[in-house]
Amino acid sequence: MKLVYAIVNDDDTYAVSKELQKHGIRATKLASTGSFLSRGNTTFMICCKDDEVETVIESCRSHSRRRKQVVSASTISEGTMSLGQPVEVTIGGATIFVTDIERFEQV
């Protein structure tokens, strides 16, 4: 068994969730925030069989899109850029961690 942590942008949460459900994969969703831009994310915790890991990853890959967003440089860090000048950054996509799990129970 594996435990998959998939962190996706809030804008992609619904699509990823529906795709996982389509494959019969259950997930626990947690609200989370990225430290770089302090924007909303959803962290999916998914316990699955070893042979389902690629399905989980592909579901996240195909429904988590990267996008460009313009933010004030002061949003990023006052010490590294001029204040007030807009900067284009890439957000979205998915960050995925896969770990072995010794025991899993639903009670």
Phi, psi and omega per residue, in radians:
M1 nan 2.643 3.135
K2 -2.238 2.645 2.977
L3 -1.980 2.096 -3.127
V4 -1.879 2.188 2.986
Y5 -1.810 2.077 3.124
A6 -2.124 2.032 -3.119
I7 -1.803 2.064 -3.102
V8 -2.232 2.726 3.085
N9 -1.105 2.496 3.140
D10 -0.935 -0.568 -3.133
D11 -1.129 -0.372 -3.091
D12 -1.814 -0.050 -3.043
T13 -0.999 -0.831 -3.086
Y14 -1.063 -0.831 -3.096
A15 -1.125 -0.739 3.119
V16 -1.124 -0.788 -3.138
S17 -1.032 -0.792 3.132
K18 -1.113 -0.690 3.136
E19 -1.162 -0.709 3.088
L20 -1.093 -0.764 3.121
Q21 -1.073 -0.672 3.130
K22 -1.015 -0.572 -3.141
H23 -1.639 0.107 3.118
G24 1.285 0.400 -3.121
I25 -1.761 2.152 -3.125
R26 -1.599 2.564 -3.112
A27 -2.499 2.649 2.974
T28 -1.797 2.265 -3.124
K29 -1.812 2.322 3.081
L30 -2.148 2.376 3.035
A31 -1.277 2.355 3.130
S32 -2.503 2.913 -3.105
T33 -2.334 2.319 3.072
G34 -1.311 2.590 -3.101
S35 -1.436 -0.420 -3.077
F36 -1.205 -0.942 -3.137
L37 -1.939 -0.032 -3.109
S38 0.973 0.692 3.128
R39 -1.775 2.808 -3.081
G40 -1.261 2.406 3.041
N41 -2.320 2.942 2.962
T42 -2.151 2.293 3.059
T43 -1.831 2.056 3.073
F44 -1.585 2.277 2.988
M45 -1.887 2.076 -3.013
I46 -2.263 2.055 3.029
C47 -1.697 2.136 -3.067
C48 -2.524 2.922 3.062
K49 -1.246 2.704 -3.125
D50 -0.928 -0.689 -3.086
D51 -1.347 -0.081 3.101
E52 -1.693 -0.148 -3.068
V53 -1.028 -0.783 -3.125
E54 -1.124 -0.591 3.079
T55 -1.132 -0.737 3.104
V56 -1.088 -0.830 -3.114
I57 -1.107 -0.763 -3.139
E58 -1.160 -0.621 3.075
S59 -1.079 -0.733 3.106
C60 -1.209 -0.764 -3.119
R61 -1.065 -0.777 -3.042
S62 -1.369 -0.268 -3.102
H63 -2.119 0.151 3.067
S64 -2.045 1.799 -3.054
R65 -1.767 2.571 3.046
R66 -1.456 2.562 3.116
R67 -2.560 2.749 3.103
K68 -1.619 2.504 3.076
Q69 -2.461 2.419 3.097
V70 -1.668 2.216 3.128
V71 -2.282 2.734 3.056
S72 -1.191 2.426 3.138
A73 -1.070 -0.477 3.119
S74 -1.185 -0.394 3.071
T75 -1.177 -0.595 -3.097
I76 -1.362 -1.020 3.139
S77 -3.029 2.189 -3.132
E78 -1.154 -0.471 -3.068
G79 -1.463 -0.263 -3.021
T80 -1.929 -0.241 -3.116
M81 -2.497 2.849 3.077
S82 -1.144 2.421 3.131
L83 -1.210 2.466 3.000
G84 1.483 -0.281 3.133
Q85 -1.404 2.189 -3.135
P86 -1.177 2.524 -3.135
V87 -2.285 2.390 3.096
E88 -1.590 2.234 3.123
V89 -2.208 2.737 3.074
T90 -1.669 2.234 3.082
I91 -2.156 2.992 3.071
G92 1.591 -2.795 -3.012
G93 1.353 -2.881 3.135
A94 -2.425 2.539 2.989
T95 -1.983 2.191 -2.995
I96 -2.230 2.300 3.050
F97 -2.071 2.373 3.101
V98 -2.141 2.179 -3.133
T99 -2.234 2.675 3.023
D100 -1.251 2.578 3.093
I101 -2.210 2.291 -3.088
E102 -1.423 -0.632 -3.080
R103 -2.609 2.475 3.120
F104 -2.474 2.264 3.104
E105 -2.415 2.531 2.935
Q106 -2.048 2.060 -3.081
V107 -2.062 nan nan
